Amino acid sequence: MRYLALAGVAFVLAGCGSSTSGSSSYEAATVPQAKRLMIDYLQSKDLAYHWVACLRSGRSFEGAAIVRCNVNFGDPHIEAYCIVLREGKFYSNHQDPKVQCQRDNRGPPATTVTS
């Protein structure tokens, strides 16, 4: 009987080692992945936009590097979305204002127009 009790304790302790309660559910997206997810998000909301430009912001949220996507809605109206992945899915400062998204003026590279 004593051996059964010890075996039960060992079984419970073995299960404790596999717990993920201390790990973060946030991870970094790659820049191309963030851009694709941003475009998918915009299209799912039927939002009209001119372009999307994404880059690493140099900041992080819950240990995950943030990718900032600037979205040009026209007139000019450029909106910033700072993106991480939450449980593998799109998650931005628009869902959670704690995801830092300070202003910057980056966008696609300027093109030279010749006449």
C-alpha positions, -999 to 999 in steps of 0.1 A, spaced: 0 0 0 29 23 9 44 17 -26 11 26 -43 10 59 -24 46 67 -34 39 58 -70 9 82 -69 30 111 -55 57 104 -82 30 105 -109 16 138 -97 50 154 -94 60 142 -129 29 160 -143 39 192 -126 70 195 -146 52 198 -179 31 228 -169 32 258 -192 18 283 -167 50 303 -166 54 306 -203 42 336 -223 14 332 -249 29 360 -270 56 356 -297 71 378 -324 58 377 -359 82 380 -388 78 412 -408 63 394 -439 40 374 -416 28 406 -398 22 423 -432 1 393 -444 -18 391 -412 -24 429 -413 -38 427 -448 -60 397 -439 -73 417 -409 -81 448 -431 -98 427 -457 -119 408 -431 -132 442 -419 -138 454 -455 -115 484 -450 -101 502 -480 -64 511 -478 -37 522 -502 -6 504 -488 8 486 -458 44 490 -447 57 469 -418 90 469 -399 104 458 -365 98 486 -340 127 479 -316 102 474 -288 86 443 -272 55 432 -255 55 404 -229 90 394 -243 78 393 -279 93 417 -305 68 441 -319 63 446 -356 48 480 -365 26 482 -396 17 517 -410 -15 515 -430 -24 543 -454 -61 548 -455 -58 580 -477 -64 618 -474 -35 613 -458 -45 591 -429 -18 567 -418 -28 545 -389 -2 525 -369 -8 489 -359 18 473 -336 16 435 -339 26 405 -319 12 370 -321 -10 358 -293 -13 321 -293 -2 322 -329 -28 348 -340 -28 385 -350 -28 407 -319 -23 444 -320 -25 477 -300 -60 480 -313 -70 450 -293 -49 459 -263 -35 494 -258 -7 479 -236 10 469 -268 32 500 -272 29 518 -305 47 551 -305 44 574 -335 69 574 -363 68 586 -399 81 555 -416 64 541 -447 72 527 -481 103 541 -497 97 572 -518 97 569 -555 113 594 -579 90 607 -605 106 620 -637 89 639 -664 
